[in-house]
């Protein structure tokens, strides 16, 4: 399985969008400071994810999350979850 995910920085209040094959390990890497971009914004909390059967699907969804329409969709979705 592959995942497209959204993290929220509890320190800075920003979002990070990514994709991975192992969600638990990847979030731990972000929180351990092993990912260059996210290391200065720790700690991170996972706020949203979707599961896919292929890496290509997860990467496509990650790319959508990073687009203007995707950011708007996430904003609406995350507001409805809260």
Backbone as JSON Lines, residues from 0, in Angstrom:
{"i":0,"aa":"X","n":[0.82,-1.19,0.0],"ca":[0.0,0.0,0.0],"c":[0.87,1.25,0.0]}
{"i":1,"aa":"X","n":[0.31,2.31,-0.56],"ca":[0.99,3.6,-0.61],"c":[0.05,4.66,-0.07]}
{"i":2,"aa":"X","n":[0.63,5.72,0.45],"ca":[-0.15,6.74,1.13],"c":[0.19,8.13,0.61]}
{"i":3,"aa":"X","n":[-0.83,8.97,0.48],"ca":[-0.65,10.41,0.31],"c":[-1.1,10.99,1.65]}
{"i":4,"aa":"X","n":[-0.31,11.9,2.22],"ca":[-0.6,12.35,3.57],"c":[-0.39,13.85,3.73]}
{"i":5,"aa":"X","n":[-0.98,14.37,4.8],"ca":[-0.82,15.78,5.17],"c":[-0.44,15.82,6.64]}
{"i":6,"aa":"X","n":[0.65,16.53,6.92],"ca":[1.1,16.73,8.29],"c":[0.87,18.18,8.69]}
{"i":7,"aa":"X","n":[0.71,18.4,9.99],"ca":[0.56,19.75,10.53],"c":[1.65,19.97,11.56]}
{"i":8,"aa":"X","n":[2.37,21.09,11.43],"ca":[3.43,21.43,12.37],"c":[2.8,22.04,13.63]}
{"i":9,"aa":"X","n":[2.95,21.36,14.75],"ca":[2.42,21.86,16.01],"c":[3.2,23.08,16.5]}
{"i":10,"aa":"X","n":[4.4,23.27,15.98],"ca":[5.26,24.39,16.37],"c":[4.99,25.64,15.55]}
{"i":11,"aa":"X","n":[4.84,25.49,14.24],"ca":[4.73,26.65,13.35],"c":[3.36,26.81,12.68]}
{"i":12,"aa":"X","n":[2.5,25.82,12.8],"ca":[1.17,25.93,12.22],"c":[1.11,25.84,10.7]}
{"i":13,"aa":"X","n":[2.06,25.13,10.1],"ca":[2.07,24.96,8.65],"c":[1.76,23.5,8.3]}
{"i":14,"aa":"X","n":[1.39,23.3,7.03],"ca":[1.09,21.96,6.54],"c":[2.2,21.47,5.63]}
{"i":15,"aa":"X","n":[2.39,20.15,5.62],"ca":[3.34,19.5,4.72],"c":[2.59,18.37,4.04]}
{"i":16,"aa":"X","n":[2.73,18.26,2.73],"ca":[2.08,17.19,1.97],"c":[3.13,16.27,1.39]}
{"i":17,"aa":"X","n":[2.89,14.96,1.47],"ca":[3.85,14.0,0.95],"c":[3.2,12.68,0.59]}
{"i":18,"aa":"X","n":[4.02,11.73,0.18],"ca":[3.54,10.38,-0.11],"c":[4.63,9.39,0.31]}
{"i":19,"aa":"X","n":[4.22,8.18,0.62],"ca":[5.15,7.18,1.13],"c":[4.55,5.78,1.03]}
{"i":20,"aa":"X","n":[5.41,4.8,1.21],"ca":[4.94,3.41,1.27],"c":[4.67,2.98,2.71]}
{"i":21,"aa":"X","n":[5.34,3.6,3.67],"ca":[5.15,3.24,5.08],"c":[4.88,4.52,5.87]}
{"i":22,"aa":"X","n":[3.62,4.78,6.15],"ca":[3.21,6.03,6.78],"c":[3.77,6.2,8.19]}
{"i":23,"aa":"X","n":[3.73,5.15,8.99],"ca":[4.21,5.25,10.37],"c":[5.7,5.61,10.4]}
{"i":24,"aa":"X","n":[6.5,4.92,9.62],"ca":[7.94,5.18,9.57],"c":[8.21,6.58,9.05]}
{"i":25,"aa":"X","n":[7.5,6.99,8.01],"ca":[7.75,8.3,7.4],"c":[7.42,9.44,8.37]}
{"i":26,"aa":"X","n":[6.33,9.35,9.09],"ca":[5.99,10.39,10.07],"c":[7.07,10.43,11.16]}
{"i":27,"aa":"X","n":[7.55,9.28,11.57],"ca":[8.62,9.23,12.58],"c":[9.88,9.9,12.04]}
{"i":28,"aa":"X","n":[10.2,9.68,10.77],"ca":[11.37,10.33,10.16],"c":[11.22,11.85,10.19]}
{"i":29,"aa":"X","n":[10.03,12.34,9.88],"ca":[9.78,13.78,9.95],"c":[10.01,14.28,11.37]}
{"i":30,"aa":"X","n":[9.49,13.58,12.35],"ca":[9.61,14.02,13.75],"c":[11.0,13.82,14.34]}
{"i":31,"aa":"X","n":[11.78,12.93,13.75],"ca":[13.16,12.72,14.21],"c":[14.13,13.7,13.55]}
{"i":32,"aa":"X","n":[13.65,14.53,12.65],"ca":[14.51,15.5,11.97],"c":[15.31,14.92,10.82]}
{"i":33,"aa":"X","n":[14.89,13.8,10.27],"ca":[15.62,13.14,9.2],"c":[15.22,13.62,7.81]}
{"i":34,"aa":"X","n":[14.23,14.48,7.73],"ca":[13.79,15.06,6.46],"c":[14.17,16.54,6.51]}
{"i":35,"aa":"X","n":[15.05,16.96,5.6],"ca":[15.65,18.29,5.67],"c":[14.62,19.41,5.81]}
{"i":36,"aa":"X","n":[13.63,19.46,4.93],"ca":[12.68,20.57,4.96],"c":[11.88,20.62,6.25]}
{"i":37,"aa":"X","n":[11.45,19.47,6.73],"ca":[10.53,19.46,7.87],"c":[11.24,19.49,9.23]}
{"i":38,"aa":"X","n":[12.55,19.33,9.25],"ca":[13.26,19.22,10.53],"c":[13.11,20.47,11.4]}
{"i":39,"aa":"X","n":[13.04,21.64,10.8],"ca":[12.97,22.87,11.6],"c":[11.57,23.23,12.06]}
{"i":40,"aa":"X","n":[10.57,22.43,11.66],"ca":[9.19,22.72,12.02],"c":[8.57,21.67,12.95]}
{"i":41,"aa":"X","n":[9.4,20.83,13.54],"ca":[8.91,19.76,14.42],"c":[8.27,20.33,15.68]}
{"i":42,"aa":"X","n":[7.35,19.59,16.29],"ca":[6.83,18.25,15.96],"c":[5.7,18.32,14.93]}
{"i":43,"aa":"X","n":[5.48,17.18,14.28],"ca":[4.46,17.04,13.25],"c":[3.37,16.09,13.72]}
{"i":44,"aa":"X","n":[2.15,16.39,13.29],"ca":[1.0,15.53,13.58],"c":[0.33,15.21,12.25]}
{"i":45,"aa":"X","n":[0.0,13.95,12.03],"ca":[-0.71,13.59,10.81],"c":[-2.17,14.01,10.96]}
{"i":46,"aa":"X","n":[-2.66,14.76,9.98],"ca":[-4.04,15.25,10.04],"c":[-4.93,14.65,8.95]}
{"i":47,"aa":"X","n":[-4.31,14.05,7.92],"ca":[-5.1,13.47,6.84],"c":[-4.23,12.52,6.03]}
{"i":48,"aa":"X","n":[-4.83,11.41,5.58],"ca":[-4.13,10.53,4.65],"c":[-5.13,9.73,3.83]}
{"i":49,"aa":"X","n":[-4.67,9.27,2.68],"ca":[-5.45,8.4,1.8],"c":[-4.57,7.23,1.4]}
{"i":50,"aa":"X","n":[-5.18,6.08,1.16],"ca":[-4.47,4.85,0.83],"c":[-4.67,4.52,-0.65]}
{"i":51,"aa":"X","n":[-3.58,4.08,-1.31],"ca":[-3.61,3.73,-2.73],"c":[-2.9,2.41,-2.95]}
{"i":52,"aa":"X","n":[-3.22,1.77,-4.05],"ca":[-2.58,0.48,-4.35],"c":[-1.27,0.64,-5.11]}
{"i":53,"aa":"X","n":[-1.03,1.81,-5.72],"ca":[0.22,2.02,-6.45],"c":[0.9,3.33,-6.04]}
{"i":54,"aa":"X","n":[2.2,3.37,-6.21],"ca":[2.98,4.57,-5.92],"c":[2.53,5.72,-6.84]}
{"i":55,"aa":"X","n":[2.25,5.41,-8.09],"ca":[1.85,6.44,-9.05],"c":[0.57,7.15,-8.6]}
{"i":56,"aa":"X","n":[-0.39,6.39,-8.08],"ca":[-1.63,7.0,-7.6],"c":[-1.37,7.92,-6.4]}
{"i":57,"aa":"X","n":[-0.53,7.46,-5.49],"ca":[-0.21,8.27,-4.3],"c":[0.52,9.55,-4.7]}
{"i":58,"aa":"X","n":[1.46,9.46,-5.63],"ca":[2.18,10.64,-6.1],"c":[1.25,11.62,-6.81]}
{"i":59,"aa":"X","n":[0.31,11.09,-7.56],"ca":[-0.67,11.95,-8.25],"c":[-1.51,12.71,-7.23]}
{"i":60,"aa":"X","n":[-1.92,12.03,-6.18],"ca":[-2.74,12.68,-5.14],"c":[-1.92,13.71,-4.37]}
{"i":61,"aa":"X","n":[-0.65,13.38,-4.08],"ca":[0.24,14.35,-3.43],"c":[0.36,15.61,-4.28]}
{"i":62,"aa":"X","n":[0.54,15.43,-5.57],"ca":[0.64,16.57,-6.48],"c":[-0.65,17.4,-6.45]}
{"i":63,"aa":"X","n":[-1.8,16.73,-6.39],"ca":[-3.07,17.45,-6.28],"c":[-3.12,18.26,-4.99]}
{"i":64,"aa":"X","n":[-2.72,17.66,-3.86],"ca":[-2.73,18.36,-2.58],"c":[-1.91,19.65,-2.66]}
{"i":65,"aa":"X","n":[-0.87,19.66,-3.46],"ca":[0.03,20.81,-3.55],"c":[-0.46,21.86,-4.56]}
{"i":66,"aa":"X","n":[-1.5,21.55,-5.32],"ca":[-2.04,22.49,-6.3],"c":[-3.0,23.47,-5.62]}
{"i":67,"aa":"X","n":[-3.35,24.52,-6.33],"ca":[-4.3,25.48,-5.79],"c":[-5.64,24.85,-5.44]}
{"i":68,"aa":"X","n":[-6.17,24.05,-6.36],"ca":[-7.44,23.37,-6.1],"c":[-7.3,22.36,-4.97]}
{"i":69,"aa":"X","n":[-6.17,21.71,-4.9],"ca":[-5.93,20.73,-3.84],"c":[-5.83,21.39,-2.47]}
{"i":70,"aa":"X","n":[-5.14,22.53,-2.4],"ca":[-5.05,23.26,-1.12],"c":[-6.43,23.71,-0.66]}
{"i":71,"aa":"X","n":[-7.25,24.17,-1.59],"ca":[-8.62,24.58,-1.24],"c":[-9.44,23.38,-0.79]}
{"i":72,"aa":"X","n":[-9.32,22.25,-1.5],"ca":[-10.03,21.03,-1.12],"c":[-9.62,20.58,0.28]}
{"i":73,"aa":"X","n":[-8.3,20.6,0.56],"ca":[-7.82,20.2,1.88],"c":[-8.34,21.14,2.96]}
{"i":74,"aa":"X","n":[-8.34,22.42,2.69],"ca":[-8.83,23.4,3.67],"c":[-10.28,23.07,4.03]}
{"i":75,"aa":"X","n":[-11.12,22.86,3.03],"ca":[-12.52,22.52,3.29],"c":[-12.66,21.19,4.0]}
{"i":76,"aa":"X","n":[-11.91,20.2,3.58],"ca":[-11.98,18.87,4.18],"c":[-11.52,18.89,5.62]}
{"i":77,"aa":"X","n":[-10.39,19.53,5.89],"ca":[-9.86,19.57,7.26],"c":[-10.76,20.38,8.18]}
{"i":78,"aa":"X","n":[-11.38,21.43,7.67],"ca":[-12.33,22.19,8.48],"c":[-13.55,21.37,8.85]}
{"i":79,"aa":"X","n":[-14.0,20.49,7.94],"ca":[-15.15,19.64,8.21],"c":[-14.81,18.51,9.17]}
{"i":80,"aa":"X","n":[-13.56,18.09,9.2],"ca":[-13.13,17.02,10.11],"c":[-13.03,17.54,11.54]}
{"i":81,"aa":"X","n":[-12.54,18.76,11.67],"ca":[-12.29,19.35,13.01],"c":[-13.51,19.51,13.83]}
